Amino acid sequence: MNKPTKSNLKDRLAQFMQAYVYPAEEKYFAHVENAVNRWTVPPIMEDLKAKARQEGLWNLWCPHAEYGAGLSNAEYAPLAEIMGRSLIGPEVFNCNAPDTGNMETLILYATDAQKKRWLEPLLEAKIRSAFCMTEPGVASSDATNIQCSIGRLQKEYVVNGRKWWSTGALDPRCEILIVMGKTNLQAERYRQQSMVLVPRNTPGVNVVRPLHVFGADEAPHGHAEIEFTDVRVPVENLLLGEGKGFEIAQARLGPGRIHHCMRLIGCSQRALEMMCRRSGVRVAFGKPLSEQGSVREDIARAACLIEQARLLTLAAAKKMDEQGSKAARDLIAMAKISVPSMAQKVLDKAIQLHGALGVSQDTFLAGAWAYARCIRIADGPDQVHLHALAKQLLARYGR
């Protein structure tokens, strides 16, 4: 097999998407829509994964060469954009959230035994995972509000609490949950939180319900509300150490935010191309939409917005590579504020241009718009990043 090199990786990935992923989209979603049990994985996904792995297009997200492609953030950015052009694209190459963030967490903080048990099958896509941080009763964007308790009882930790928006927990392949809770209420504010590994089938783990996104359950992965009642796990399931939960969360979320932005640029680029094609063949009031002045303005503005977002995201990725995520937090915040809003605007214009077709299941536009809208909340809502960015700028220039 002729493995891709860094120089031709982008072209090989684009060719694979064109040859296999786009043609598979309709079949994938038809299976989900018509299956007796919606929470089963369409067989075509496993076929696509096997092809991707054979082509060497696997774990492209992973910057650690011993575990994945060993690409920098700047090198991965255009690849994530290509994958993001399809709502099923990232999973085909084992580059889908929340597994990428969970794998990165395990690579950085897990023990050798934890890596053997959970990281290795995740890297091979034999299992899936979920990240349990957000809670229904508090503003979880401030992790100090977390109410879930993780109490030490001799050689076990006992987890009690309720989580929701645990993406992927409903997937039949999900076997491991990374759960954030408080281990010491008397500790300093940012040292109260810890993370533990909880196998999905542990007694006391109860999936209360799937949560819907704008009326869609997003099967077969979904977003679960989960209740933890006296869930016992060995002390060996603790990640890094007690009081390290906030530190782990910060390290995990930085790259994840940029990955979402990269994918949304791909969604937006595809929407722009669809706008151009649609406007050329759709006739209204005696002439193609492409000859309508307002349509041309929408297309031109969309192209400008996408390119601005692309350059900002690449700048953030480059700074992360050169100086680390902490030093790049200003650009990460700018991208997280700007890119989802840009994508939402571009997708909204594309939906409008497609009319009734745009809000139906017959294009990817409605699902992509819902994704963009959700990312304005996920991994920290707009207001949190605006506040953090302004605080940095005032500290830098306000003196």
Backbone hydrogen bonds, N-H to C=O, Kabsch-Sander energy under -0.5 kcal/mol:
donor,donor_aa,acceptor,acceptor_aa,energy
3,K,1,M,-1.0
8,N,5,T,-0.7
9,L,5,T,-1.2
12,R,8,N,-2.6
13,L,9,L,-2.5
14,A,10,K,-2.3
15,Q,11,D,-2.3
16,F,12,R,-2.1
17,M,13,L,-2.5
18,Q,14,A,-2.2
19,A,15,Q,-2.6
20,Y,16,F,-2.8
21,V,16,F,-1.1
22,Y,17,M,-2.5
24,A,20,Y,-1.0
24,A,21,V,-0.6
25,E,21,V,-1.0
25,E,22,Y,-1.0
26,E,22,Y,-0.5
28,Y,24,A,-2.6
29,F,25,E,-2.5
30,A,26,E,-2.1
31,H,27,K,-1.9
32,V,28,Y,-1.8
33,E,29,F,-2.4
34,N,30,A,-2.2
35,A,31,H,-1.9
38,R,36,V,-0.6
40,T,37,N,-0.5
40,T,38,R,-0.6
45,M,42,P,-2.0
46,E,42,P,-0.7
47,D,43,P,-1.6
48,L,44,I,-2.3
49,K,45,M,-2.4
50,A,46,E,-2.1
51,K,47,D,-1.9
52,A,48,L,-2.6
53,R,49,K,-2.7
54,Q,50,A,-2.0
55,E,51,K,-1.8
56,G,53,R,-1.2
57,L,52,A,-2.6
58,W,56,G,-1.1
59,N,93,F,-1.7
60,L,93,F,-0.6
62,C,59,N,-1.1
65,A,63,P,-0.7
67,Y,64,H,-2.0
68,G,64,H,-2.3
69,A,59,N,-2.0
70,G,62,C,-2.3
71,L,62,C,-0.8
76,Y,72,S,-2.3
77,A,73,N,-1.9
79,L,76,Y,-0.6
80,A,76,Y,-2.6
81,E,77,A,-2.0
82,I,78,P,-1.6
83,M,79,L,-2.5
84,G,80,A,-2.4
85,R,82,I,-1.2
86,S,83,M,-1.7
89,G,86,S,-0.6
92,V,88,I,-1.2
92,V,89,G,-0.7
93,F,89,G,-0.9
93,F,90,P,-0.7
94,N,91,E,-1.7
95,C,90,P,-2.9
100,T,96,N,-1.7
102,N,98,P,-2.4
103,M,99,D,-3.0
104,E,100,T,-2.5
105,T,101,G,-2.1
106,L,102,N,-2.2
107,I,103,M,-2.7
108,L,104,E,-2.2
109,Y,105,T,-2.5
110,A,106,L,-1.8
115,K,111,T,-2.6
116,K,112,D,-2.4
117,R,113,A,-2.1
118,W,114,Q,-2.6
119,L,114,Q,-0.9
120,E,115,K,-2.3
122,L,118,W,-1.4
123,L,119,L,-2.7
124,E,120,E,-1.4
125,A,122,L,-1.2
126,K,121,P,-2.7
127,I,121,P,-0.9
128,R,173,R,-2.1
130,A,176,I,-1.7
132,C,130,A,-0.5
132,C,178,I,-3.4
133,M,131,F,-0.9
138,V,135,E,-0.5
140,S,138,V,-1.3
142,D,139,A,-1.5
143,A,141,S,-0.8
145,N,142,D,-2.6
146,I,143,A,-1.3
149,S,160,N,-2.9
150,I,182,K,-2.8
151,G,158,V,-2.6
153,L,156,E,-3.1
156,E,153,L,-1.5
157,Y,233,V,-3.0
158,V,151,G,-3.0
159,V,157,Y,-0.5
159,V,231,V,-2.9
160,N,149,S,-2.3
161,G,228,F,-2.2
163,K,226,I,-2.9
164,W,134,T,-2.3
166,S,224,A,-2.1
167,T,165,W,-1.5
168,G,222,G,-3.1
169,A,166,S,-1.8
170,L,221,H,-1.1
171,D,168,G,-1.2
174,C,171,D,-2.2
175,E,128,R,-2.5
176,I,128,R,-1.0
177,L,198,V,-2.2
178,I,130,A,-2.3
179,V,177,L,-0.7
179,V,196,V,-2.7
180,M,132,C,-2.5
181,G,194,S,-2.4
182,K,148,C,-3.1
183,T,192,Q,-2.7
184,N,192,Q,-1.3
187,A,184,N,-1.1
191,R,188,E,-2.9
192,Q,189,R,-0.6
194,S,181,G,-3.1
196,V,179,V,-2.3
197,L,237,N,-2.3
198,V,177,L,-3.1
198,V,196,V,-0.6
200,R,175,E,-2.3
202,T,199,P,-1.9
205,V,202,T,-1.9
206,N,204,G,-0.8
206,N,227,E,-2.7
207,V,205,V,-0.5
208,V,206,N,-0.8
208,V,225,E,-2.5
209,R,225,E,-1.1
211,L,223,H,-3.4
213,V,216,A,-3.4
214,F,212,H,-0.7
216,A,213,V,-1.8
221,H,218,E,-1.1
222,G,218,E,-2.5
223,H,211,L,-0.5
224,A,166,S,-1.4
225,E,209,R,-2.5
226,I,163,K,-2.7
226,I,224,A,-0.5
227,E,206,N,-3.1
228,F,161,G,-3.5
229,T,204,G,-2.0
229,T,227,E,-0.6
230,D,228,F,-0.6
231,V,159,V,-2.4
232,R,230,D,-0.6
233,V,157,Y,-2.2
235,V,155,K,-1.9
237,N,234,P,-2.2
238,L,235,V,-1.6
239,L,195,M,-2.7
240,L,109,Y,-0.9
240,L,238,L,-0.5
241,G,239,L,-3.1
244,K,241,G,-1.6
245,G,193,Q,-2.7
248,I,244,K,-2.3
249,A,245,G,-2.5
250,Q,246,F,-2.3
251,A,247,E,-1.9
252,R,248,I,-2.4
253,L,249,A,-2.4
254,G,250,Q,-1.4
256,G,252,R,-1.1
257,R,253,L,-2.5
258,I,254,G,-1.4
259,H,255,P,-2.5
260,H,256,G,-2.2
261,C,257,R,-1.8
262,M,258,I,-2.6
263,R,259,H,-2.3
264,L,260,H,-2.4
265,I,261,C,-1.7
266,G,262,M,-1.3
267,C,263,R,-2.1
268,S,264,L,-2.4
269,Q,265,I,-2.5
270,R,266,G,-2.3
271,A,267,C,-2.0
272,L,268,S,-2.4
273,E,269,Q,-2.2
274,M,270,R,-2.2
275,M,271,A,-2.2
276,C,272,L,-2.1
277,R,273,E,-2.1
278,R,274,M,-2.9
279,S,275,M,-2.5
280,G,276,C,-1.1
281,V,277,R,-0.9
281,V,278,R,-0.8
282,R,278,R,-1.8
283,V,281,V,-0.6
284,A,287,K,-2.4
287,K,284,A,-1.2
289,L,282,R,-2.7
290,S,279,S,-2.5
291,E,288,P,-1.9
292,Q,289,L,-2.0
296,R,292,Q,-2.1
297,E,293,G,-2.1
298,D,294,S,-2.2
299,I,295,V,-2.3
300,A,296,R,-2.5
301,R,297,E,-2.8
302,A,298,D,-2.2
303,A,299,I,-2.0
304,C,300,A,-1.9
305,L,301,R,-2.6
306,I,302,A,-2.5
307,E,303,A,-2.1
308,Q,304,C,-2.3
309,A,305,L,-2.2
310,R,306,I,-2.6
311,L,307,E,-2.3
312,L,308,Q,-2.1
313,T,309,A,-2.4
314,L,310,R,-2.4
315,A,311,L,-2.1
316,A,312,L,-2.2
317,A,313,T,-2.5
318,K,314,L,-2.6
319,K,315,A,-2.2
320,M,316,A,-2.3
321,D,317,A,-2.1
322,E,318,K,-2.1
323,Q,319,K,-3.1
324,G,319,K,-0.7
324,G,320,M,-1.5
328,A,324,G,-1.4
329,R,326,K,-1.2
332,I,328,A,-2.7
333,A,329,R,-2.1
334,M,330,D,-2.2
335,A,331,L,-2.5
336,K,332,I,-2.7
337,I,333,A,-2.2
338,S,334,M,-2.6
339,V,335,A,-2.8
341,S,337,I,-0.6
342,M,338,S,-2.5
343,A,339,V,-2.9
344,Q,340,P,-2.4
345,K,341,S,-2.0
346,V,342,M,-2.7
347,L,343,A,-2.9
348,D,344,Q,-2.0
349,K,345,K,-2.1
350,A,346,V,-2.2
351,I,347,L,-2.6
352,Q,348,D,-2.3
353,L,349,K,-2.2
354,H,350,A,-1.7
355,G,351,I,-1.0
355,G,352,Q,-0.6
357,L,354,H,-1.2
358,G,355,G,-1.1
359,V,355,G,-0.7
359,V,356,A,-0.8
360,S,357,L,-1.1
363,T,360,S,-0.7
368,A,364,F,-2.4
369,W,365,L,-2.6
370,A,366,A,-2.2
371,Y,367,G,-2.1
372,A,368,A,-2.6
373,R,369,W,-2.6
374,C,370,A,-2.3
375,I,371,Y,-2.0
376,R,372,A,-0.7
376,R,373,R,-0.8
377,I,374,C,-2.1
378,A,374,C,-2.8
380,G,377,I,-0.9
382,D,376,R,-1.6
384,V,381,P,-0.9
385,H,381,P,-1.6
386,L,382,D,-2.7
387,H,383,Q,-2.4
388,A,384,V,-2.5
389,L,385,H,-2.6
390,A,386,L,-2.5
391,K,387,H,-2.2
392,Q,388,A,-2.0
393,L,389,L,-2.5
394,L,390,A,-2.7
395,A,391,K,-1.9
396,R,392,Q,-1.8
397,Y,393,L,-3.1
398,G,394,L,-2.1
